[in-house]
Amino acid sequence: MMADGQDQPAQGRFEGAVHLFPLRVYFEDTDLSCVVYHANYLRYMERARSDLLRVAGIDQRAHFEGGGGAYAITDLAIRYRAPARLDDALLVSSRVVQVRAASVVIHQTVSRGGELLTDARVTAALVGADGRPRRQPVAWVDLFRRLVTPGEDTP
């Protein structure tokens, strides 16, 4: 029998307004040369964004199940700078750079031991079941505004 909390997946943390999400590269993430396949960086960033919301206290699942909609990526710019490889320990950093009524813009980086591997500017818009934009809950907008940090936000 496991002690309390041992069966829970690791989660990220905030350092100031920046959310940090550690992960490891597994064989399934790589191509034949043991280099991370380019699309998997998007998976890493998605996990980090979902974790950012969870750690910040936003329950995406409850909001969706209550008919409030879900986030959809409406814009993405990504730059690959160096490859990650099998068994690397990576860190995804996420920083809110802009908040609008129905969307939030997040700058994300993937690094290994301080070396920048990939960075992206991601716009996530809240959409209803009909696919049309919806205003984000006021509490979420307030939270995101408190997290906005100045700085470079484009790859």
C-alpha positions, 0 to 999 in steps of 0.5 A: 500500500502506498503512502498518501500522495505517492500515487499522485503525478508530479506537478509544476510550481510557480516561481513568482509569476512563472510556472515551471513544469519538469518532465523527462524525455522517454523513448516514445517521445523520440524518433529513430535517432533518439531525438525528440520528435518536433510535435512532442514539444507541443505536447510538453507545452500543453501539459505545462499549460494545463498544469499551470491552470490546475496549480493556479486553482482553475478547474478546467474539467468542472468548467467544461462539464458545467457547459462553460466551454474549453480552451482551444489554441487559436494561434501558435508561433514556435521556434526550435533552437536545439534538440532534446534527446532520450532521457533528458530532464527538461523544464517547461516555463510558462509566462502569461504575457497578455489577457483578453476577454476571451483569450490568454497569450502565454510565452513558453520555453523548453530548456535543458540545464539552462539551455533554451531548446524551444520557445513559443507564443501560444494564444488559447481562447475559451470557446463554447460547444458551438466553437464560438469564443466565450468570455473567460470567467472574471475570476480567471481574467483577474488571476491571469492579469496578476500573472502577466509579466513583461518581457520578450514574448515572441519566438 
